[in-house]
Amino acid sequence: MSELARKTCVPCRGGTPPLKGEEIEGLRRQVPDWEVVEEHHLRRRLRFKNFREALDFVNRVGDLAEEQGHHPDICFGWGYAEITVWTHKIDGLAESDFIFAAKVDAL
């Protein structure tokens, strides 16, 4: 388990600027399977053998989201799941987004 995955997501209260540039890059290196999109959100698409495996994974991500209080957008179907995460209060990326991504990787 990565160092990021050992941390806990912290609720954002707003008022802090979203991460940019080098701040993002340092965290991105710790979750290399995730794509940083326009310095705004993280996205990862995963492949599965069938619908049941994708559904089981999505349910585990949902449980993690409830546990962490950090809720991604999830799209899934037969053989795939796509997770997109960002911090809505700041309309961009915060460390908690990378923590959540690392926790998803550890599922």
CORRAWO-V382933 format. One record per residue. N is the residue number from 0. OMEGA is omega as a letter, one per 20 degrees, with the letter a starting at -180 (NA if undefined). D_LAST is the distance of its C-alpha to the last C-alpha in whole Angstrom. Layout:
n->[N;N]
omega->[OMEGA;OMEGA]
d_last->[D_LAST;D_LAST]
This chain:
n->[0;1;2;3;4;5;6;7;8;9;10;11;12;13;14;15;16;17;18;19;20;21;22;23;24;25;26;27;28;29;30;31;32;33;34;35;36;37;38;39;40;41;42;43;44;45;46;47;48;49;50;51;52;53;54;55;56;57;58;59;60;61;62;63;64;65;66;67;68;69;70;71;72;73;74;75;76;77;78;79;80;81;82;83;84;85;86;87;88;89;90;91;92;93;94;95;96;97;98;99;100;101;102;103;104;105;106]
omega->[a;r;r;a;r;a;r;r;a;r;r;r;a;r;r;a;r;r;r;r;a;r;r;a;r;r;a;r;a;r;a;r;a;r;r;a;r;a;a;a;r;r;r;r;a;r;r;a;a;a;a;r;r;r;r;r;a;r;r;r;r;r;r;r;r;r;a;a;a;a;a;r;a;r;r;r;a;r;r;r;r;a;r;a;r;a;a;a;r;a;r;a;r;r;a;r;r;r;a;r;r;r;r;r;a;a;NA]
d_last->[10;12;15;14;10;13;15;15;16;20;21;24;27;29;31;29;29;26;25;27;28;27;25;23;23;22;19;18;19;16;13;15;14;15;18;20;23;26;25;24;20;17;16;14;14;12;14;14;17;18;17;16;13;13;13;11;8;10;11;7;8;11;11;9;12;14;13;14;17;16;16;15;17;15;17;16;19;19;17;15;13;14;13;16;16;19;21;24;26;27;26;24;22;21;19;17;16;15;13;11;10;9;7;5;6;4;0]
